[in-house]
């Protein structure tokens, strides 16, 4: 069957200051099949982007330029791990045979990160092991030098674990996160981007999911100047499942970009993608691109992706582009939905009519927007931290509305 791009499933459009886009922009040639995307471990195969390429047209290429270099330092971040008792942690050389198994890099920052690292952190959950506690990987920015860093999370057969990757401080970081989920394993990986205001972070997350294995992949982005996360997932055997959850909140002049790719290359696998974001302040820009490819061999696939964006103030822009490419008609289900809109005045009026002050009513609406996703994370310490971060972001928007400066952090 000839490949087609499905743009007919449920999706909606809304405009924030005339800046929301859906689908290819003016003057840009739409990309071909995601199956034809160039992937390589060789720098020469993936040139430095100009910004006109499909995968870079929403990105602030000039601000990311230092991360395109052929060589990067290794000392701009400090990595520390607090592991569950059952989990093994190692630091290995870049030629370790376990590295590179989750797939090839698919863009310039990804291939640069792969070639620039001298060593990698490897977190292994042994076969049959069930981790008794969360494993925490902390990545702290310690200097502004452009840096490469590599992390491999390997869940062996029939293991179970939760791994939280926590990014803090100020950094200029080009990162690779490899995730291997072997047959029957169940793994949750949570990546939190809680950078200082000036940080620039590009991260390529590449996941490989085995037979009857399950991955929950969670991305939370609040801080930083520019954050660009590209999670790629490939199924290698039947019965695999991935749930991809994302939550982001952009302030004035922040750029937050989440560009996903799910490759259904084998039959009888399931994927669910749900990302929600809020924006406030002049120049706040979020980008969500969700690409799902169902290859001809992937019969009985079940997939759905959803993106919602809530614009809290004027001057913010959200770009949302869901793409579903189907090469077989023998599927269990496939669809996508996307919407971007302003604050719901009807909801606000409803709450205020029942005696709730405007400031409290706005908080309730935004909390309700994020509540379902926060509950799905399944890591209480992360959920509590997110609620506190959302409250801090709401203080900023309330200060604009009321004219009262937000309390200093």
RADACOR-V655402 format. One record per pair of residues at least 12 apart in sequence whose ideal C-beta (glycine too) atoms are under 6 Angstrom apart, sorted by sequence separation. I is the first residue (numbers start at 1). J is the second residue. D is the distance in whole Angstrom. If there is no record, write none. Layout:
{{I/J/D} {I/J/D}}
This chain:
{{49/61/6} {246/258/5} {324/336/5} {374/386/6} {275/288/5} {307/320/5} {348/361/5} {217/231/6} {322/336/4} {290/305/4} {322/338/5} {273/290/6} {305/322/6} {320/338/4} {347/365/5} {288/307/5} {48/68/5} {320/340/6} {99/120/6} {318/340/4} {31/54/4} {94/117/5} {201/224/6} {94/118/6} {157/182/5} {199/224/4} {200/225/6} {93/119/6} {146/172/5} {147/173/5} {148/174/5} {149/175/5} {150/176/5} {151/177/5} {152/178/4} {153/179/5} {154/180/5} {155/181/5} {156/182/5} {157/183/5} {158/184/4} {159/185/5} {160/186/5} {161/187/6} {162/188/4} {163/189/5} {164/190/5} {165/191/5} {166/192/5} {167/193/5} {168/194/5} {170/196/4} {200/226/5} {201/227/5} {202/228/5} {203/229/5} {204/230/5} {205/231/4} {206/232/5} {207/233/4} {208/234/6} {209/235/5} {210/236/6} {211/237/4} {157/184/6} {169/196/6} {183/210/4} {198/225/5} {210/237/5} {212/239/4} {213/240/5} {214/241/5} {215/242/5} {216/243/5} {217/244/5} {218/245/5} {219/246/4} {220/247/5} {221/248/4} {222/249/5} {91/119/6} {92/120/6} {134/162/5} {135/163/5} {136/164/5} {137/165/5} {138/166/5} {139/167/5} {140/168/6} {141/169/3} {144/172/6} {167/195/6} {170/198/6} {171/199/5} {172/200/5} {173/201/5} {174/202/5} {175/203/4} {176/204/5} {177/205/5} {178/206/6} {179/207/4} {180/208/5} {181/209/5} {182/210/5} {183/211/4} {184/212/5} {185/213/5} {186/214/5} {187/215/5} {188/216/4} {189/217/5} {190/218/4} {191/219/5} {192/220/5} {193/221/4} {194/222/6} {195/223/4} {208/236/6} {211/239/5} {238/266/6} {366/394/6} {28/57/6} {127/156/4} {140/169/5} {141/170/5} {170/199/5} {194/223/5} {195/224/4} {226/255/5} {227/256/5} {228/257/4} {229/258/5} {230/259/5} {231/260/5} {232/261/5} {233/262/5} {234/263/4} {237/266/6} {238/267/5} {239/268/6} {240/269/5} {241/270/5} {242/271/5} {243/272/5} {244/273/4} {245/274/6} {246/275/4} {247/276/6} {248/277/4} {249/278/5} {250/279/5} {252/281/3} {299/328/6} {3/33/5} {91/121/6} {92/122/5} {120/150/4} {121/151/5} {122/152/5} {123/153/5} {124/154/5} {125/155/5} {126/156/6} {127/157/4} {128/158/5} {129/159/5} {130/160/5} {131/161/4} {134/164/6} {141/171/3} {155/185/4} {183/213/6} {235/265/6} {238/268/4} {251/281/5} {252/282/5} {253/283/4} {254/284/6} {255/285/5} {256/286/5} {257/287/4} {258/288/5} {259/289/4} {260/290/5} {261/291/5} {262/292/5} {263/293/5} {264/294/5} {265/295/5} {301/331/5} {302/332/4} {117/148/5} {193/224/6} {209/240/4} {235/266/5} {252/283/5} {267/298/6} {296/327/4} {299/330/4} {302/333/5} {303/334/5} {304/335/5} {305/336/5} {306/337/5} {307/338/5} {308/339/6} {309/340/4} {311/342/5} {312/343/6} {363/394/5} {90/122/5} {116/148/4} {120/152/6} {155/187/4} {181/213/4} {252/284/6} {266/298/6} {267/299/5} {268/300/4} {270/302/4} {271/303/5} {272/304/6} {273/305/4} {274/306/5} {275/307/5} {276/308/5} {277/309/5} {278/310/5} {279/311/5} {280/312/4} {284/316/4} {285/317/5} {286/318/5} {287/319/5} {288/320/5} {289/321/5} {290/322/5} {291/323/5} {292/324/5} {293/325/5} {294/326/5} {295/327/5} {296/328/5} {300/332/5} {117/150/4} {209/242/6} {251/284/6} {267/300/5} {280/313/5} {282/315/4} {89/123/6} {125/159/4} {181/215/5} {193/227/5} {235/269/4} {250/284/4} {264/298/4} {278/312/6} {113/148/5} {221/256/5} {88/124/4} {125/161/4} {153/189/6} {250/286/5} {264/301/5} {279/316/4} {87/125/6} {279/318/6} {359/398/5} {68/108/5} {67/109/5} {79/121/5} {86/129/4} {72/116/4} {74/118/5} {87/131/6} {71/116/6} {86/131/5} {84/131/4} {85/132/6} {84/132/5} {87/135/5} {84/133/4} {84/135/5} {55/107/6} {83/135/5} {82/136/5} {81/137/5} {80/138/5} {49/108/6} {310/369/5} {48/108/6} {79/139/6} {113/174/4} {46/108/5} {77/139/5} {78/140/5} {112/174/6} {114/176/6} {41/104/6} {113/176/5} {40/104/6} {77/141/6} {78/142/5} {39/104/4} {46/111/5} {109/174/5} {39/106/5} {76/143/5} {43/111/6} {37/106/6} {76/145/5} {77/147/6} {76/147/3} {43/115/5} {73/145/5} {77/149/6} {41/114/6} {72/146/5} {73/147/5} {72/147/6} {72/148/4} {102/178/4} {102/180/6} {101/180/6} {66/146/4} {312/397/5} {109/202/4} {77/171/5} {110/204/4} {76/171/6} {77/173/6} {276/373/5} {72/174/6} {103/206/4} {102/206/4} {66/172/6} {102/208/5} {67/174/4} {280/397/5} {247/373/5} {245/373/6} {103/234/6} {245/376/6} {67/202/5} {249/393/5} {218/377/6} {63/226/5} {60/226/6} {222/389/5} {190/379/6} {190/382/6} {60/255/5} {58/287/4} {34/291/5} {35/293/6} {34/293/5} {58/319/5} {16/311/4} {17/314/6} {19/317/4} {20/318/6} {21/319/5} {16/316/6} {16/318/6} {6/324/4} {5/325/5} {6/326/6} {20/340/5} {3/325/6} {3/327/5} {16/340/6} {11/336/6} {14/339/6} {1/327/6} {9/335/4} {11/337/5} {14/340/5} {1/328/6} {9/336/5} {10/337/5} {11/338/5} {12/339/4} {14/341/4}}
